[in-house]
Amino acid sequence: MIRVQRQPFDAAEELRAFMARAGEGAVATFIGTVRAEDGVEALTLDHYPGFTEKQITALVSAMIDQHRLAAAAVVHRFGRMQPGDPILFAATAAPHRRAALDALAELVERLKTEAPFWKKEQRGGIEHWLDVPRASDEASPERTLP
Amino acid sequence: MRLLAFGKLSHLNVDDLAVPPTVTDTDALRRFLGQRWPQIAAPEIRIAVNQTLVQGVVPLSPDDEIAFLPPMSGG
């Protein structure tokens, strides 16, 4: 299940819904929020309706197959957000914890670098588009869509 | 033809432009739009036709949806 939406999500409600179809074993979740680092005042995400959902669905399907997950979910926001606002809910479920945790780490990492979004940061009242995934997120290798 | 542009190209009014019937492939469309907006013809700008990324020169039909995609910045 994936959703790309403008409005905030209720992480507790998303988790409840996911648990209802997760099966037995392990459920791992990740909630990402907008960071205020380096004076970022606001973050705006542009997306291509339909295309963005299609690419994220393909990524989620690949994670389910690769890690033999029972289920996976992604809720990703677009539009204008403030530091602290939730932007991503991701969840994986598997019979055993290792698969759920490994899949979640890979899913979130690949969303950060591959998901079809265009980010615009506002600093000092001035907005500018970011061309590539932010290098500040650990030493993650930059990936591109095929 | 329905034209779309995202990210740093989203301020361009590509959907207001009447594409002449002589534009029948992605290369010709890039050149046509590039006359007005050189940044859209840059090699880093990828093209999706009917929501599928394409490479090289692809023929276009009048009812196609063509999107111009700058480098993506991830989620």
Backbone of each chain as ProteinMPNN parsed JSONL, in Angstrom:
{"seq_chain_A": "MIRVQRQPFDAAEELRAFMARAGEGAVATFIGTVRAEDGVEALTLDHYPGFTEKQITALVSAMIDQHRLAAAAVVHRFGRMQPGDPILFAATAAPHRRAALDALAELVERLKTEAPFWKKEQRGGIEHWLDVPRASDEASPERTLP", "coords_chain_A": {"N_chain_A": [[0.848, -1.187, 0.0], [0.658, 2.096, -0.958], [0.717, 5.66, -0.529], [0.58, 8.959, -1.746], [0.421, 12.109, -0.585], [-0.916, 15.367, 0.173], [-1.855, 16.251, 2.652], [-1.27, 16.126, 6.249], [-0.368, 13.037, 7.938], [-1.67, 10.584, 10.218], [0.322, 8.977, 12.24], [-0.092, 6.957, 14.126], [-2.556, 5.965, 13.389], [-1.959, 5.04, 10.821], [-0.194, 3.022, 11.488], [-1.843, 1.312, 12.959], [-3.61, 0.465, 10.938], [-1.815, -0.807, 9.274], [-0.84, -2.873, 10.898], [-3.065, -4.461, 11.008], [-3.013, -5.934, 8.73], [-0.614, -7.159, 8.69], [0.185, -9.689, 9.5], [1.757, -12.404, 11.351], [4.681, -12.094, 13.441], [7.137, -9.87, 12.773], [7.041, -6.306, 12.838], [8.249, -3.407, 11.418], [8.798, 0.078, 11.669], [9.104, 3.384, 10.297], [9.327, 6.839, 10.778], [9.65, 9.811, 9.193], [10.691, 13.173, 9.629], [10.635, 16.667, 8.782], [13.724, 18.303, 8.658], [15.375, 20.975, 10.439], [17.847, 21.805, 9.768], [20.749, 23.822, 9.128], [19.405, 26.224, 8.903], [17.028, 25.856, 7.463], [13.865, 26.903, 6.625], [11.482, 26.134, 5.509], [10.194, 23.422, 3.583], [9.434, 22.37, 0.37], [7.822, 19.959, -1.522], [7.64, 18.868, -4.794], [5.766, 16.816, -6.993], [5.08, 14.271, -9.455], [2.033, 13.557, -10.269], [0.705, 10.328, -10.253], [2.905, 9.239, -11.769], [4.872, 9.421, -9.758], [3.663, 7.865, -7.766], [3.628, 5.45, -9.112], [6.362, 4.811, -9.393], [7.142, 4.584, -6.716], [5.516, 2.499, -5.904], [6.619, 0.443, -7.442], [9.119, 0.255, -6.246], [8.412, -0.523, -3.629], [7.222, -2.991, -4.185], [9.455, -4.361, -5.117], [10.969, -4.482, -2.775], [9.314, -6.088, -1.206], [9.423, -8.505, -2.612], [12.202, -9.027, -2.65], [12.949, -9.159, 0.051], [11.173, -10.91, 1.025], [8.755, -10.087, 2.256], [5.807, -9.852, 4.327], [4.159, -7.713, 4.104], [4.192, -4.248, 3.085], [4.357, -0.71, 3.51], [3.967, 2.664, 2.417], [3.644, 6.036, 3.137], [3.803, 9.116, 1.79], [4.424, 12.562, 1.906], [3.649, 15.531, -0.018], [4.047, 18.943, -1.152], [4.081, 21.998, 0.811], [6.027, 22.108, 3.716], [6.88, 22.444, 7.215], [9.791, 22.633, 9.369], [10.014, 19.793, 11.455], [7.58, 18.784, 10.766], [5.82, 15.764, 9.967], [6.863, 13.747, 7.27], [7.239, 11.32, 6.03], [5.956, 8.059, 6.267], [6.858, 4.797, 6.784], [6.598, 1.285, 6.58], [7.31, -2.116, 7.311], [6.638, -5.609, 7.199], [7.344, -8.858, 8.326], [7.922, -12.414, 8.725], [10.092, -12.679, 10.428], [12.322, -10.676, 12.488], [14.75, -9.693, 11.384], [14.481, -9.605, 8.59], [12.387, -7.756, 8.353], [13.533, -5.447, 9.478], [15.867, -5.057, 7.924], [14.742, -4.72, 5.398], [13.225, -2.439, 5.806], [15.206, -0.52, 6.306], [16.518, -0.477, 3.82], [14.418, 0.253, 2.146], [13.723, 2.855, 3.072], [16.138, 4.185, 2.647], [16.356, 4.01, -0.143], [14.062, 5.361, -0.922], [14.789, 7.911, -0.128], [16.693, 8.561, -1.991], [15.825, 7.791, -4.541], [13.122, 8.276, -4.972], [10.659, 9.908, -6.946], [10.658, 12.974, -6.437], [10.793, 16.529, -6.249], [12.644, 18.854, -4.571], [12.288, 21.876, -2.785], [13.931, 24.233, -0.967], [13.553, 26.615, 1.646], [15.427, 29.231, 2.805], [16.364, 31.887, 4.855], [14.253, 33.322, 3.854], [14.41, 32.937, 1.164], [13.763, 30.869, -1.607], [15.008, 27.85, -3.035], [15.645, 25.379, -5.543], [16.562, 21.959, -5.03], [18.928, 19.942, -6.575], [19.888, 17.356, -6.39], [19.796, 14.321, -4.351], [20.026, 15.028, -0.855], [23.242, 15.473, 0.438], [23.741, 15.327, 3.064], [22.697, 13.222, 4.392], [23.994, 10.894, 5.964], [26.46, 8.645, 4.623], [25.266, 7.905, 2.229], [25.075, 6.168, -0.855], [24.585, 7.809, -3.91], [21.795, 7.226, -5.844], [20.191, 6.626, -8.954], [17.206, 6.673, -10.895], [16.48, 3.975, -13.142]], "CA_chain_A": [[0.0, 0.0, 0.0], [1.375, 3.361, -0.91], [-0.068, 6.876, -0.748], [1.309, 10.225, -1.819], [-0.65, 13.022, -0.223], [-0.525, 16.688, 0.676], [-2.248, 16.474, 4.037], [-0.527, 15.356, 7.258], [-0.916, 11.714, 8.254], [-1.678, 10.195, 11.619], [1.201, 7.808, 12.244], [-0.704, 5.902, 14.936], [-3.62, 5.361, 12.575], [-1.299, 4.287, 9.747], [0.367, 1.8, 12.077], [-2.966, 0.412, 13.269], [-4.097, -0.101, 9.68], [-0.793, -1.72, 8.752], [-0.806, -4.049, 11.77], [-4.24, -5.291, 10.739], [-2.77, -6.827, 7.596], [0.807, -7.478, 8.696], [0.474, -11.087, 9.809], [2.501, -12.637, 12.589], [6.139, -11.98, 13.368], [7.777, -8.582, 13.083], [6.656, -5.094, 12.11], [9.204, -2.313, 11.624], [8.244, 1.329, 11.137], [9.964, 4.569, 10.246], [8.631, 8.106, 10.544], [10.6, 10.871, 8.883], [10.176, 14.53, 9.786], [11.447, 17.684, 8.107], [14.782, 18.832, 9.527], [15.591, 22.436, 10.395], [19.301, 22.014, 9.715], [21.306, 24.9, 8.295], [18.499, 27.351, 8.72], [15.893, 25.596, 6.577], [12.618, 27.423, 7.214], [10.366, 25.371, 4.939], [10.559, 22.483, 2.518], [8.304, 22.105, -0.522], [8.069, 18.847, -2.434], [6.833, 18.763, -6.001], [5.752, 15.433, -7.469], [4.381, 14.065, -10.723], [0.932, 12.676, -9.877], [0.614, 9.103, -11.051], [4.263, 8.749, -12.012], [5.538, 9.248, -8.46], [3.052, 6.694, -7.119], [4.039, 4.248, -9.859], [7.759, 4.507, -9.071], [7.223, 4.127, -5.32], [4.895, 1.174, -5.884], [7.607, -0.51, -7.977], [10.154, 0.078, -5.223], [7.826, -1.301, -2.537], [7.074, -4.368, -4.681], [10.795, -4.958, -5.161], [11.36, -4.78, -1.383], [8.504, -7.235, -0.762], [9.972, -9.714, -3.252], [13.606, -9.243, -2.284], [13.087, -9.491, 1.473], [10.078, -11.845, 1.346], [7.927, -9.429, 3.269], [4.372, -10.133, 4.335], [3.497, -6.476, 3.677], [4.976, -3.02, 3.217], [3.518, 0.47, 3.288], [4.634, 3.975, 2.36], [2.831, 7.246, 3.0], [4.768, 10.201, 1.567], [3.736, 13.836, 1.683], [4.204, 16.534, -0.902], [3.575, 20.276, -0.782], [4.942, 22.797, 1.688], [6.089, 21.628, 5.098], [7.757, 23.167, 8.131], [10.627, 21.731, 10.176], [9.274, 19.05, 12.465], [6.388, 18.143, 10.194], [6.042, 14.418, 9.433], [6.884, 13.735, 5.798], [7.25, 9.941, 5.522], [5.674, 6.886, 7.105], [7.192, 3.568, 6.065], [6.465, 0.118, 7.449], [7.515, -3.426, 6.705], [6.256, -6.734, 8.052], [7.918, -10.128, 7.888], [7.836, -13.408, 9.796], [11.208, -12.527, 11.364], [12.709, -9.261, 12.639], [15.868, -9.28, 10.543], [13.963, -9.242, 7.258], [11.596, -6.526, 8.469], [14.435, -4.315, 9.742], [16.729, -4.831, 6.751], [13.912, -4.199, 4.302], [12.837, -1.059, 6.12], [16.384, 0.342, 6.106], [16.752, -0.316, 2.381], [13.279, 0.995, 1.584], [13.837, 4.281, 3.413], [17.322, 4.698, 1.949], [16.079, 4.163, -1.583], [13.093, 6.457, -1.077], [15.516, 9.174, 0.029], [17.526, 8.87, -3.152], [15.236, 7.447, -5.83], [11.714, 8.643, -5.131], [10.522, 11.048, -7.849], [10.223, 14.243, -5.858], [11.692, 17.674, -6.45], [12.595, 19.573, -3.297], [12.625, 23.296, -2.764], [14.175, 24.683, 0.403], [13.515, 28.058, 1.932], [16.378, 29.706, 3.826], [16.442, 33.343, 4.849], [13.162, 33.868, 3.039], [14.648, 32.691, -0.268], [13.558, 29.47, -1.982], [15.814, 27.338, -4.15], [15.439, 23.953, -5.831], [17.693, 21.055, -4.842], [19.044, 19.123, -7.784], [20.254, 15.959, -6.112], [19.505, 13.965, -2.963], [20.888, 15.758, 0.08], [24.449, 14.739, 0.81], [23.889, 15.34, 4.513], [22.126, 12.013, 4.972], [25.025, 9.879, 6.106], [27.273, 8.479, 3.425], [24.483, 7.061, 1.339], [25.429, 6.32, -2.25], [23.505, 8.413, -4.708], [21.266, 6.317, -6.87], [19.256, 7.281, -9.879], [16.258, 5.745, -11.508], [17.003, 3.405, -14.385]], "C_chain_A": [[0.885, 1.239, 0.0], [0.393, 4.511, -1.131], [0.872, 8.063, -0.832], [0.263, 11.302, -1.628], [-0.107, 14.341, 0.307], [-0.753, 16.809, 2.184], [-1.392, 15.652, 5.015], [-1.17, 13.986, 7.469], [-0.844, 11.501, 9.761], [-0.895, 8.885, 11.717], [0.589, 6.644, 13.027], [-1.794, 5.181, 14.141], [-3.025, 4.534, 11.425], [-0.769, 2.954, 10.286], [-0.737, 0.802, 12.4], [-3.453, -0.287, 12.006], [-3.099, -1.124, 9.128], [-0.76, -3.012, 9.565], [-1.943, -5.014, 11.441], [-4.0, -6.259, 9.578], [-1.329, -7.327, 7.556], [1.102, -8.958, 8.92], [1.317, -11.199, 11.062], [3.997, -12.454, 12.365], [6.617, -10.605, 13.753], [7.21, -7.469, 12.211], [7.688, -4.024, 12.446], [8.633, -1.057, 10.983], [9.279, 2.44, 11.183], [9.08, 5.783, 10.011], [9.693, 9.172, 10.32], [9.937, 12.218, 9.061], [11.144, 15.508, 9.114], [12.465, 18.251, 9.096], [14.938, 20.34, 9.348], [17.065, 22.757, 10.235], [19.671, 23.168, 8.786], [20.288, 25.975, 7.979], [17.361, 27.116, 7.745], [14.605, 26.025, 7.276], [11.405, 26.653, 6.721], [10.9, 24.494, 3.819], [9.304, 22.231, 1.679], [8.684, 20.977, -1.462], [7.08, 18.903, -3.587], [6.852, 17.287, -6.41], [4.952, 15.372, -8.757], [3.256, 13.078, -10.429], [0.803, 11.469, -10.823], [1.981, 8.481, -11.249], [4.979, 8.471, -10.681], [4.983, 8.014, -7.745], [3.528, 5.393, -7.786], [5.464, 3.836, -9.487], [7.885, 3.987, -7.634], [6.601, 2.738, -5.187], [5.871, 0.111, -6.382], [8.695, -0.783, -6.946], [9.63, -0.789, -4.074], [7.661, -2.767, -2.959], [8.423, -5.073, -4.707], [11.261, -5.334, -3.752], [10.602, -6.0, -0.865], [9.078, -8.532, -1.328], [11.357, -10.053, -2.705], [13.757, -9.719, -0.839], [11.987, -10.438, 1.957], [9.197, -11.301, 2.468], [6.484, -9.91, 3.183], [3.599, -8.915, 3.836], [4.48, -5.323, 3.81], [4.061, -1.851, 2.897], [4.384, 1.721, 3.254], [3.557, 5.047, 2.258], [3.823, 8.402, 2.899], [4.007, 11.477, 1.274], [4.42, 14.655, 0.602], [3.619, 17.886, -0.471], [4.538, 20.951, 0.179], [4.856, 22.305, 3.126], [7.077, 22.461, 5.909], [8.647, 22.158, 8.862], [9.804, 21.085, 11.282], [8.048, 18.353, 11.922], [6.715, 16.726, 9.734], [5.93, 14.432, 7.915], [6.774, 12.317, 5.244], [6.869, 8.958, 6.619], [6.002, 5.667, 6.255], [7.104, 2.409, 7.043], [6.705, -1.154, 6.657], [7.082, -4.497, 7.705], [6.812, -8.019, 7.462], [7.785, -11.135, 9.021], [8.939, -13.241, 10.839], [11.757, -11.104, 11.343], [13.791, -8.83, 11.669], [15.384, -8.832, 9.162], [13.198, -7.924, 7.321], [12.508, -5.316, 8.641], [15.317, -4.013, 8.537], [15.941, -4.205, 5.609], [13.537, -2.747, 4.561], [14.009, -0.102, 5.877], [16.619, 0.579, 4.615], [15.642, 0.507, 1.73], [13.428, 2.498, 1.841], [15.023, 4.908, 2.684], [17.02, 4.955, 0.472], [15.014, 5.213, -1.841], [13.812, 7.802, -1.032], [16.266, 9.553, -1.244], [16.809, 8.675, -4.484], [13.814, 7.964, -6.04], [11.588, 9.905, -5.986], [9.851, 12.247, -7.184], [11.252, 15.301, -6.221], [11.521, 18.566, -5.235], [13.014, 21.023, -3.467], [12.771, 23.706, -1.301], [14.001, 26.189, 0.496], [14.463, 28.358, 3.078], [16.458, 31.221, 3.729], [15.386, 33.971, 3.957], [13.316, 33.615, 1.555], [14.519, 31.196, -0.554], [14.519, 29.071, -3.105], [15.6, 25.835, -4.288], [16.717, 23.172, -5.56], [17.743, 20.111, -6.03], [19.272, 17.647, -7.508], [19.875, 15.631, -4.675], [20.5, 14.629, -2.021], [22.046, 14.901, 0.538], [24.582, 14.617, 2.322], [23.362, 14.069, 5.171], [23.142, 10.887, 4.974], [25.819, 9.757, 4.807], [26.543, 7.62, 2.418], [24.919, 7.257, -0.112], [24.261, 6.937, -3.008], [23.08, 7.433, -5.791], [20.361, 7.109, -7.784], [18.315, 6.223, -10.431], [16.847, 5.177, -12.774], [16.535, 4.203, -15.588]], "O_chain_A": [[1.752, 1.399, 0.859], [-0.618, 4.364, -1.819], [1.84, 8.159, -0.077], [-0.678, 11.404, -2.414], [1.011, 14.416, 0.819], [0.057, 17.399, 2.898], [-0.856, 14.607, 4.646], [-2.36, 13.799, 7.213], [-0.069, 12.144, 10.469], [-1.385, 7.825, 11.329], [0.734, 5.485, 12.639], [-1.934, 3.96, 14.211], [-3.531, 3.459, 11.1], [-0.877, 1.912, 9.639], [-0.598, -0.396, 12.153], [-3.682, -1.497, 12.01], [-3.484, -2.161, 8.59], [-0.664, -4.106, 9.007], [-1.8, -6.229, 11.577], [-4.687, -7.272, 9.452], [-0.869, -7.849, 6.54], [2.181, -9.428, 8.557], [1.561, -10.209, 11.751], [4.508, -12.634, 11.26], [6.521, -10.207, 14.914], [6.938, -7.654, 11.025], [7.967, -3.766, 13.617], [8.058, -1.109, 9.896], [10.201, 2.429, 11.999], [8.194, 5.764, 9.156], [10.541, 9.399, 11.183], [8.775, 12.402, 8.7], [12.319, 15.201, 8.912], [12.121, 18.628, 10.216], [14.678, 20.898, 8.283], [17.489, 23.872, 10.537], [18.99, 23.441, 7.798], [20.316, 26.567, 6.9], [16.779, 28.077, 7.241], [14.298, 25.567, 8.376], [10.41, 26.531, 7.436], [11.92, 24.792, 3.199], [8.242, 21.917, 2.217], [9.725, 21.022, -2.118], [5.866, 18.973, -3.395], [7.846, 16.593, -6.195], [4.234, 16.31, -9.101], [3.504, 11.875, -10.347], [0.796, 11.618, -12.045], [2.184, 7.31, -10.927], [5.606, 7.426, -10.505], [5.739, 7.218, -7.189], [3.789, 4.389, -7.123], [5.74, 2.652, -9.29], [8.648, 3.057, -7.372], [7.105, 1.899, -4.441], [5.947, -0.983, -5.823], [9.139, -1.92, -6.792], [10.329, -1.686, -3.603], [7.932, -3.675, -2.173], [8.52, -6.249, -4.358], [11.876, -6.383, -3.559], [11.17, -6.843, -0.171], [9.202, -9.529, -0.618], [11.645, -11.195, -2.348], [14.59, -10.576, -0.543], [11.885, -10.73, 3.148], [8.939, -11.964, 3.472], [6.004, -10.317, 2.125], [2.535, -9.044, 3.231], [5.465, -5.405, 4.544], [3.115, -1.977, 2.119], [5.389, 1.826, 3.957], [2.672, 4.977, 1.405], [4.597, 8.637, 3.826], [3.059, 11.478, 0.489], [5.612, 14.495, 0.339], [2.805, 17.96, 0.45], [5.68, 20.518, 0.334], [3.772, 22.113, 3.676], [7.982, 23.093, 5.364], [8.307, 20.979, 8.965], [9.007, 21.741, 11.952], [7.529, 17.429, 12.549], [7.782, 16.501, 9.164], [5.026, 15.046, 7.349], [6.283, 12.118, 4.133], [7.38, 9.013, 7.737], [5.49, 5.518, 5.145], [7.492, 2.539, 8.204], [6.347, -1.251, 5.483], [7.159, -4.294, 8.917], [6.757, -8.237, 6.251], [7.556, -10.746, 10.167], [8.758, -13.612, 11.999], [11.678, -10.41, 10.329], [13.755, -7.704, 11.174], [15.826, -7.81, 8.638], [13.345, -7.075, 6.442], [12.284, -4.276, 8.022], [15.495, -2.852, 8.168], [16.41, -3.283, 4.942], [13.532, -1.925, 3.645], [13.835, 0.981, 5.317], [16.889, 1.705, 4.197], [15.9, 1.35, 0.871], [13.274, 3.308, 0.927], [14.927, 6.021, 2.169], [17.387, 5.992, -0.08], [15.052, 5.891, -2.868], [13.493, 8.715, -1.793], [16.45, 10.735, -1.533], [17.156, 9.333, -5.466], [13.358, 8.074, -7.179], [12.326, 10.868, -5.777], [8.655, 12.493, -7.347], [12.421, 15.003, -6.466], [10.412, 18.985, -4.904], [13.958, 21.345, -4.189], [11.848, 23.543, -0.503], [14.269, 26.928, -0.451], [14.328, 27.817, 4.175], [16.605, 31.77, 2.638], [15.606, 35.032, 3.373], [12.467, 34.022, 0.763], [15.086, 30.364, 0.155], [14.801, 29.861, -4.007], [15.404, 25.119, -3.306], [17.818, 23.656, -5.823], [16.725, 19.551, -6.438], [18.889, 16.791, -8.306], [19.655, 16.533, -3.866], [21.676, 14.776, -2.352], [21.869, 13.761, 0.967], [25.442, 13.885, 2.812], [23.556, 13.861, 6.368], [23.143, 10.032, 4.088], [25.834, 10.68, 3.993], [27.125, 6.713, 1.822], [25.112, 8.391, -0.551], [23.099, 6.615, -2.762], [23.897, 6.897, -6.54], [19.831, 8.152, -7.402], [18.616, 5.03, -10.422], [17.648, 5.845, -13.427], [16.878, 3.87, -16.722]]}, "seq_chain_B": "MRLLAFGKLSHLNVDDLAVPPTVTDTDALRRFLGQRWPQIAAPEIRIAVNQTLVQGVVPLSPDDEIAFLPPMSGG", "coords_chain_B": {"N_chain_B": [[-1.345, 17.226, -27.511], [-0.213, 16.855, -24.242], [1.596, 18.79, -22.136], [3.938, 18.727, -19.468], [5.809, 19.998, -16.694], [8.252, 19.799, -14.129], [9.566, 20.448, -10.75], [12.374, 22.535, -10.857], [11.602, 23.417, -13.288], [8.973, 23.898, -13.148], [7.761, 26.371, -13.165], [7.549, 27.152, -15.741], [5.336, 27.817, -18.36], [4.471, 25.449, -19.861], [2.227, 24.075, -20.648], [0.635, 25.866, -21.886], [1.473, 26.194, -24.392], [1.136, 25.928, -27.883], [1.749, 23.158, -29.716], [3.33, 22.694, -32.768], [2.178, 20.774, -35.65], [4.316, 19.625, -36.928], [6.02, 18.692, -35.075], [6.883, 15.69, -34.132], [8.286, 13.886, -32.653], [10.267, 13.154, -29.651], [12.726, 14.432, -29.753], [12.362, 16.536, -31.585], [10.44, 17.918, -30.156], [11.84, 18.722, -27.88], [13.659, 20.47, -29.1], [11.928, 22.371, -30.138], [10.701, 23.417, -27.797], [12.99, 24.275, -26.558], [13.753, 26.535, -27.94], [12.337, 28.537, -26.794], [12.641, 28.129, -24.063], [15.608, 27.548, -23.081], [16.597, 25.993, -20.994], [15.045, 23.74, -20.81], [15.874, 22.095, -22.755], [18.229, 21.076, -21.918], [20.692, 18.494, -21.415], [20.432, 17.141, -18.991], [17.781, 17.058, -18.402], [15.202, 14.837, -18.181], [12.809, 12.837, -19.989], [9.44, 11.829, -19.751], [7.069, 9.81, -21.276], [3.71, 9.463, -21.382], [3.816, 8.788, -18.671], [6.002, 7.106, -18.478], [9.455, 6.745, -18.286], [11.602, 7.682, -20.919], [14.217, 7.005, -23.292], [16.54, 8.333, -25.653], [15.29, 9.003, -28.974], [11.873, 9.274, -29.307], [8.835, 8.489, -30.924], [5.943, 10.64, -31.059], [2.459, 11.079, -30.253], [-0.544, 12.975, -30.895], [-2.197, 12.766, -28.634], [-0.571, 12.185, -26.523], [0.941, 12.332, -23.222], [3.463, 14.314, -22.133], [6.204, 14.652, -20.059], [8.579, 16.78, -18.542], [11.422, 16.245, -16.762], [13.453, 17.386, -14.308], [16.652, 16.624, -12.668], [15.984, 14.414, -10.0], [15.292, 15.023, -6.554], [14.852, 13.211, -4.582], [13.074, 11.579, -1.814]], "CA_chain_B": [[-0.241, 16.848, -26.649], [-0.274, 17.486, -22.919], [2.974, 18.981, -21.675], [4.084, 18.971, -18.031], [7.183, 20.225, -16.243], [8.286, 19.705, -12.667], [10.727, 20.967, -10.045], [12.844, 23.87, -11.237], [10.958, 23.806, -14.55], [7.52, 23.946, -12.951], [7.234, 27.724, -13.391], [7.381, 27.379, -17.179], [3.944, 27.532, -18.768], [4.568, 24.573, -21.034], [0.908, 23.591, -21.065], [-0.046, 26.908, -22.665], [2.112, 26.309, -25.699], [0.576, 25.122, -28.979], [2.838, 22.431, -30.38], [3.002, 22.561, -34.196], [2.048, 19.37, -36.086], [5.606, 19.108, -37.418], [6.734, 18.089, -33.934], [6.34, 14.323, -34.06], [9.073, 13.022, -31.76], [10.771, 13.84, -28.449], [13.849, 15.293, -30.122], [11.785, 17.748, -32.179], [9.748, 18.652, -29.09], [12.905, 19.35, -27.089], [14.208, 21.606, -29.865], [10.874, 23.389, -30.219], [10.568, 24.084, -26.493], [14.285, 24.874, -26.239], [13.85, 27.873, -28.542], [11.747, 29.478, -25.845], [13.22, 27.884, -22.735], [16.806, 26.711, -23.304], [16.866, 25.076, -19.88], [14.273, 22.499, -20.977], [16.592, 21.268, -23.733], [19.491, 20.632, -21.317], [20.768, 17.022, -21.407], [20.053, 16.578, -17.678], [16.319, 16.987, -18.307], [14.69, 13.572, -18.726], [11.447, 12.925, -20.529], [8.526, 10.698, -19.576], [5.936, 9.82, -22.201], [2.606, 8.723, -20.756], [4.261, 8.386, -17.336], [7.11, 6.159, -18.541], [10.705, 7.388, -18.695], [12.087, 7.219, -22.22], [15.569, 7.406, -23.657], [16.694, 8.477, -27.096], [14.217, 9.704, -29.681], [10.65, 8.462, -29.263], [7.74, 9.142, -31.655], [4.871, 11.173, -30.218], [1.124, 11.216, -30.83], [-1.203, 14.177, -30.363], [-2.84, 12.563, -27.326], [0.418, 11.779, -25.512], [1.316, 13.211, -22.114], [4.933, 14.376, -22.092], [6.653, 15.367, -18.866], [9.997, 17.128, -18.496], [11.793, 15.954, -15.381], [14.82, 17.718, -13.88], [17.168, 15.619, -11.721], [15.097, 14.295, -8.839], [16.029, 15.216, -5.305], [14.532, 12.15, -3.624], [11.979, 11.834, -0.882]], "C_chain_B": [[-0.363, 17.582, -25.314], [1.151, 17.571, -22.379], [2.989, 19.331, -20.19], [5.554, 19.21, -17.713], [7.187, 20.315, -14.728], [9.548, 20.339, -12.092], [11.093, 22.353, -10.542], [12.295, 24.327, -12.589], [9.467, 24.09, -14.367], [6.924, 25.335, -13.184], [7.042, 28.019, -14.873], [5.958, 26.99, -17.583], [3.912, 26.642, -20.008], [3.197, 24.138, -21.541], [0.141, 24.632, -21.896], [0.44, 26.952, -24.11], [1.439, 25.392, -26.724], [1.74, 24.473, -29.732], [2.468, 22.252, -31.863], [2.966, 21.094, -34.632], [3.338, 18.774, -36.622], [6.425, 18.468, -36.305], [6.143, 16.697, -33.699], [7.198, 13.377, -33.227], [9.683, 13.859, -30.628], [11.918, 14.794, -28.768], [13.333, 16.623, -30.683], [11.081, 18.595, -31.109], [10.748, 19.394, -28.205], [13.434, 20.597, -27.799], [13.186, 22.738, -29.932], [10.753, 24.159, -28.894], [11.85, 24.827, -26.117], [14.47, 26.247, -26.849], [13.329, 28.927, -27.557], [12.381, 29.367, -24.46], [14.438, 26.97, -22.895], [17.027, 25.676, -22.208], [16.127, 23.743, -20.034], [14.973, 21.546, -21.945], [17.914, 20.75, -23.18], [19.513, 19.105, -21.232], [20.343, 16.392, -20.083], [18.536, 16.422, -17.525], [15.837, 15.704, -18.98], [13.235, 13.744, -19.132], [10.675, 11.653, -20.175], [7.371, 10.872, -20.571], [4.86, 8.906, -21.617], [3.068, 8.025, -19.478], [5.319, 7.284, -17.344], [8.352, 6.892, -19.029], [11.166, 6.811, -20.024], [13.512, 7.705, -22.424], [15.644, 7.495, -25.169], [15.499, 9.214, -27.695], [13.003, 8.777, -29.781], [9.547, 9.183, -30.045], [6.613, 9.557, -30.713], [3.565, 11.251, -30.988], [0.45, 12.428, -30.197], [-1.823, 13.981, -28.986], [-1.863, 12.095, -26.239], [0.557, 12.824, -24.411], [2.837, 13.165, -21.998], [5.355, 15.232, -20.912], [8.159, 15.594, -18.932], [10.441, 17.105, -17.038], [13.236, 16.36, -15.107], [15.35, 16.604, -12.973], [16.328, 15.615, -10.446], [15.903, 14.42, -7.551], [15.634, 14.218, -4.227], [13.454, 12.553, -2.643], [12.45, 12.306, 0.464]], "O_chain_B": [[-0.591, 18.791, -25.28], [1.821, 16.555, -22.192], [2.172, 20.119, -19.712], [6.436, 18.683, -18.39], [6.253, 20.836, -14.119], [10.466, 20.715, -12.821], [10.241, 23.236, -10.64], [12.491, 25.474, -12.991], [8.781, 24.476, -15.314], [5.716, 25.464, -13.378], [6.434, 29.029, -15.226], [5.454, 25.943, -17.178], [3.398, 27.027, -21.058], [3.028, 23.865, -22.729], [-0.869, 24.316, -22.525], [-0.12, 27.664, -24.943], [1.204, 24.215, -26.45], [2.592, 25.154, -30.302], [1.403, 21.717, -32.172], [3.653, 20.26, -34.043], [3.45, 17.555, -36.758], [7.412, 17.781, -36.569], [5.054, 16.551, -33.143], [6.877, 12.195, -33.104], [9.626, 15.089, -30.639], [12.063, 15.837, -28.13], [13.806, 17.695, -30.303], [11.122, 19.825, -31.15], [10.528, 20.546, -27.83], [13.631, 21.643, -27.179], [13.533, 23.912, -29.799], [10.71, 25.389, -28.879], [11.812, 25.862, -25.452], [15.255, 27.048, -26.343], [13.825, 30.053, -27.506], [12.624, 30.366, -23.783], [14.304, 25.747, -22.848], [17.58, 24.606, -22.462], [16.535, 22.735, -19.457], [14.702, 20.345, -21.955], [18.649, 20.06, -23.887], [18.475, 18.485, -21.004], [19.938, 15.231, -20.056], [18.069, 15.732, -16.619], [16.032, 15.504, -20.179], [12.539, 14.656, -18.687], [11.198, 10.544, -20.288], [6.782, 11.948, -20.68], [5.092, 7.718, -21.392], [2.765, 6.858, -19.233], [5.515, 6.603, -16.337], [8.318, 7.575, -20.053], [11.126, 5.598, -20.232], [13.952, 8.679, -21.814], [14.902, 6.816, -25.88], [14.795, 9.951, -27.005], [13.097, 7.652, -30.272], [9.345, 10.381, -29.843], [6.364, 8.905, -29.699], [3.55, 11.46, -32.201], [0.82, 12.856, -29.104], [-1.962, 14.949, -28.239], [-2.283, 11.661, -25.166], [0.331, 14.015, -24.62], [3.421, 12.102, -21.791], [4.931, 16.379, -20.773], [8.915, 14.707, -19.33], [9.917, 17.835, -16.197], [14.156, 15.73, -15.628], [14.586, 15.735, -12.553], [16.006, 16.665, -9.89], [17.048, 13.976, -7.473], [16.04, 14.365, -3.074], [12.983, 13.69, -2.631], [11.634, 12.56, 1.35]]}, "name": "protein", "num_of_chains": 2, "seq": "MIRVQRQPFDAAEELRAFMARAGEGAVATFIGTVRAEDGVEALTLDHYPGFTEKQITALVSAMIDQHRLAAAAVVHRFGRMQPGDPILFAATAAPHRRAALDALAELVERLKTEAPFWKKEQRGGIEHWLDVPRASDEASPERTLPMRLLAFGKLSHLNVDDLAVPPTVTDTDALRRFLGQRWPQIAAPEIRIAVNQTLVQGVVPLSPDDEIAFLPPMSGG"}
